[in-house]
Every structure is written in C-alpha cells, then in structure tokens.
C-alpha cells in the first residue's frame, strides 16, 4: 500500500499531509484488536490445535508483560511500527483486551474439552 505510514503522531503538523494532524490514523499504526480474531481463526482451522495454541500463547506473552507493566493494567488501542509504543494511542482500550479475552476463552474451552475426553 503506497499510502501506508506506520508511525502515528497526532501532534505532527508539518508539510507531509499524509501524516499531518494524525491523518494516517487508519493508514498505518498497528491496531491490536484484530489480533484476537486472527488467532481465533488460526486455532479454529488448525489441524494441530495444541501446537497452534502453544504458539499463540508464546506470542501473547508479550501482551501479558505489557499488562503487568502498564499503569492501566490494560492494552493500548494501537502500536507504531513493529510493535513500538505509540504515545498518541489510548493507553488502554476495551476492545483491545476484549478480543484477546475471547481468544483466551476459546483456548480454555478447547483445553477443557480435551480434558473431558481423556
């Protein structure tokens, strides 16, 4: 995407109109909430759910660490390029954490279902 600008800086008011005044809000920063849906689909369609869940949990460890170190005990709305902090992002957002809670619920259900069949 030629319009992709990965770093959101709402306070920038320079001559680059593609990012000035936060213009790239929907054209660049990494939104967190779709991650829950992505991983839920990955698990749902996985042929080896246990391995997929293990990999998802490894990935989510970074988010757990962020929650532990956040003054808000939450996850932000968005990140800048490659997961770097975005100072102009809302520091904690309900749908960011809500979508990951749904993912964790799916994982829990799979593990409970597996335990019942053993």
SULQUI-V260258 format. One record per run of one state. SS is the DSSP state (@ for helix, = for strand, . for the rest). FROM is the first residue (numbers start at 1). LEN is the number of residues. If there is no record, write none. Layout:
{{SS:FROM:LEN} {SS:FROM:LEN}}
This chain:
{{.:1:19} {@:20:7} {.:27:3} {=:30:2} {.:32:2} {@:34:12} {.:46:3} {@:49:21} {.:70:8} {=:78:2} {.:80:1} {@:81:3} {.:84:10} {@:94:23} {.:117:2}}
